[in-house]
Amino acid sequence: MNASRRGFVKKAALFTTGASLLSTASWSNTSLSANEKINVGLIGCRNQGFYVLREFLQTGNVSCLGICDIDQQILDEKSAVLKKDFQQTPRLYKDFRKMLEDKDIDAVIIGTPDHWHCLQTVYACQAGVDVYVEKPLANSIGECNLMLEAARKYHRIVQVGQQQRSSLVWQGAMDFIKAGHIGKLRKANIWANFEYGIGAKQQADEAVPQGVDFDLWLGPAPERSFNPTRFHGNWRHFWDYGGGLMTDWGVHLLDMALWARDDASEPEQVMAYGRNLSFEEYSRETFDTMSVIFPKKDYVINWEHAAGHQSGPYDMPYGVEFIGDSATVVADRSDWTVKAGGNKETKEAREIAAKYKKQSSFSDVGCHVRDFLRCIKARETPSCSIEVGRNVALYAHMANIAARAGDGSLSWEAGRQSFINSKRANALIMPSYRESWRLSSV
Ligand SMILES: NC(=O)c1ccc[n+]([C@@H]2O[C@H](COP(=O)([O-])OP(=O)(O)OC[C@H]3O[C@@H](n4cnc5c(N)ncnc54)[C@H](O)[C@@H]3O)[C@@H](O)[C@H]2O)c1
């Protein structure tokens, strides 16, 4: 075994078929020196994962040792880009388990569809690797809980890809709200209206494209024939792989309402309406139309989406309206403003707001990546910890579950991690994995 940079000594074979318990790993507290480059691997390269990897490499403090995808064409394309733009020649993998055997890899980026996040994060934690996992943390509440358990058990640094937590625009808005300049925040109205939320136009099933390992793409999800409208990019509209706009954008934006109140509590209740009401010729299961209320002790969070078009309140396709007693803040990723109510407090708040405005020369993802890299070396908690990612994922999944289970309103018992009096809702807490990918334990 080469001198491991991972700070642990491996004494047992990591995997059997599917996941296995790595009970014989013992840990040391070695960490990387300040000048040492961090070695990363990427799992899931087509879109967001590769964008995040580029941000890693742009820091100049990272080497890419491996990239992994089930699609050979994507591997070939991305490796050519890495060579040309960054002079990096990573090893190419189809099976992420093989990549995790490289003991020089310190951290992985997980940019796969949501149904893979749990297994790949748990395996990475078991292998002693730190993790930047895309949002939502996982495709179910039960998987989120397993990931939290694994991160804690194996002492891993996990950054969840909710980059708004590292954005100076949102930080400025949060500081302003928390300093009391809008009075008591009692309502957060959130909306996310996106054209892509209706999915792709329906098509018949077809042969699996050459170079694609579709069985490995499905992984823990049920076996089925290949259909392009459920594959690259489009998977987010099918329950087996994603949660539609409710989880895709929900975790980013609901998290802003929770952050503004420094609220780490789990939802106690959710009321949700979700249906597919239009665009019948498009292929999806997740809802094109949703309205959701999360009643909290002394404030309320509202969520709205209408997919298939791209406009909304204040002429913004998405945003958060923070309603306080004395002023209202409206925010998106680019900026936030205090809306004039005409009263004295509002006018004062608008003048003070300018002092809180911040911008970064890096993108939000660039800031998020830099925060993660710093935390890997310092062994500190990153700006979107697994606890934060898990908690907001619970809100988003509960909204979908309330609408899917047909009950409309659900109450959650945090102590038992289950819904009160709803068998149908409780059946959606954890998907049943295909036999070969069953996770026996973390
Ligand atoms: N933070 C953000 O703002 C943001 C934006 C977009 C997407 N995302 C998240 O990023 C993730 C990926 O989304 P996307 O739009 O890039 O999806 P995508 O379908 O475009 O890309 C996913 C890639 O993962 C690969 N893949 C699938 N299973 C794999 C496996 N077992 N091993 C290796 N590779 C595998 C696919 O072949 C594909 O290349 C999702 O979780 C999504 O929610 C986050």
The ligand as an SDF file (V2000), in Angstrom:
LIG
                    3D

 44 48  0  0  0  0  0  0  0  0999 V2000
  -25.9370   23.0880   -7.4020 N   0  0  0  0  0  0  0  0  0  0  0  0
  -26.6000   23.3860   -8.4960 C   0  0  0  0  0  0  0  0  0  0  0  0
  -26.9410   24.5400   -8.7560 O   0  0  0  0  0  0  0  0  0  0  0  0
  -26.9430   22.2770   -9.4590 C   0  0  0  0  0  0  0  0  0  0  0  0
  -27.2620   22.5750  -10.7910 C   0  0  0  0  0  0  0  0  0  0  0  0
  -27.5470   21.5140  -11.6520 C   0  0  0  0  0  0  0  0  0  0  0  0
  -27.5380   20.2090  -11.1690 C   0  0  0  0  0  0  0  0  0  0  0  0
  -27.2440   19.9740   -9.8560 N   0  0  0  0  0  0  0  0  0  0  0  0
  -27.2280   18.5940   -9.3310 C   0  0  0  0  0  0  0  0  0  0  0  0
  -26.1410   17.9020   -9.9240 O   0  0  0  0  0  0  0  0  0  0  0  0
  -26.4650   16.5270  -10.0740 C   0  0  0  0  0  0  0  0  0  0  0  0
  -26.2720   16.1290  -11.5350 C   0  0  0  0  0  0  0  0  0  0  0  0
  -27.1760   16.8570  -12.3190 O   0  0  0  0  0  0  0  0  0  0  0  0
  -26.8870   17.0860  -13.8830 P   0  0  0  0  0  0  0  0  0  0  0  0
  -27.8170   18.1010  -14.3610 O   0  0  0  0  0  0  0  0  0  0  0  0
  -25.4350   17.3050  -14.0480 O   0  0  0  0  0  0  0  0  0  0  0  0
  -27.2740   15.6280  -14.4510 O   0  0  0  0  0  0  0  0  0  0  0  0
  -26.7890   14.9500  -15.8260 P   0  0  0  0  0  0  0  0  0  0  0  0
  -27.7430   13.8720  -16.1260 O   0  0  0  0  0  0  0  0  0  0  0  0
  -26.5500   15.9870  -16.8540 O   0  0  0  0  0  0  0  0  0  0  0  0
  -25.3590   14.3410  -15.4540 O   0  0  0  0  0  0  0  0  0  0  0  0
  -25.2160   13.2500  -14.5800 C   0  0  0  0  0  0  0  0  0  0  0  0
  -23.9950   12.4630  -14.9960 C   0  0  0  0  0  0  0  0  0  0  0  0
  -23.8370   11.3730  -14.0670 O   0  0  0  0  0  0  0  0  0  0  0  0
  -23.5030   10.2220  -14.8160 C   0  0  0  0  0  0  0  0  0  0  0  0
  -23.8060    9.0330  -14.0350 N   0  0  0  0  0  0  0  0  0  0  0  0
  -25.0010    8.4670  -13.7550 C   0  0  0  0  0  0  0  0  0  0  0  0
  -24.8560    7.3980  -12.9620 N   0  0  0  0  0  0  0  0  0  0  0  0
  -23.5320    7.2610  -12.7470 C   0  0  0  0  0  0  0  0  0  0  0  0
  -22.7410    6.3520  -12.0080 C   0  0  0  0  0  0  0  0  0  0  0  0
  -23.2950    5.3340  -11.3500 N   0  0  0  0  0  0  0  0  0  0  0  0
  -21.3980    6.5100  -11.9960 N   0  0  0  0  0  0  0  0  0  0  0  0
  -20.8270    7.5300  -12.6700 C   0  0  0  0  0  0  0  0  0  0  0  0
  -21.5250    8.4290  -13.3980 N   0  0  0  0  0  0  0  0  0  0  0  0
  -22.8600    8.2940  -13.4250 C   0  0  0  0  0  0  0  0  0  0  0  0
  -24.3080   10.3560  -16.0910 C   0  0  0  0  0  0  0  0  0  0  0  0
  -23.8610    9.5250  -17.1140 O   0  0  0  0  0  0  0  0  0  0  0  0
  -24.1110   11.8420  -16.3820 C   0  0  0  0  0  0  0  0  0  0  0  0
  -22.9150   12.0590  -17.0910 O   0  0  0  0  0  0  0  0  0  0  0  0
  -27.9000   16.3800   -9.5790 C   0  0  0  0  0  0  0  0  0  0  0  0
  -27.9050   15.9410   -8.2530 O   0  0  0  0  0  0  0  0  0  0  0  0
  -28.4500   17.7820   -9.6800 C   0  0  0  0  0  0  0  0  0  0  0  0
  -29.5130   18.0230   -8.7650 O   0  0  0  0  0  0  0  0  0  0  0  0
  -26.9370   20.9770   -9.0170 C   0  0  0  0  0  0  0  0  0  0  0  0
  1  2  1  0
  2  3  2  0
  2  4  1  0
  4  5  1  0
  4 44  2  0
  5  6  2  0
  6  7  1  0
  7  8  2  0
  8  9  1  0
  8 44  1  0
  9 10  1  0
  9 42  1  0
 10 11  1  0
 11 12  1  0
 11 40  1  0
 12 13  1  0
 13 14  1  0
 14 15  2  0
 14 16  1  0
 14 17  1  0
 17 18  1  0
 18 19  2  0
 18 20  1  0
 18 21  1  0
 21 22  1  0
 22 23  1  0
 23 24  1  0
 23 38  1  0
 24 25  1  0
 25 26  1  0
 25 36  1  0
 26 27  1  0
 26 35  1  0
 27 28  2  0
 28 29  1  0
 29 30  1  0
 29 35  2  0
 30 31  1  0
 30 32  2  0
 32 33  1  0
 33 34  2  0
 34 35  1  0
 36 37  1  0
 36 38  1  0
 38 39  1  0
 40 41  1  0
 40 42  1  0
 42 43  1  0
M  CHG  2   8   1  16  -1
M  END
$$$$
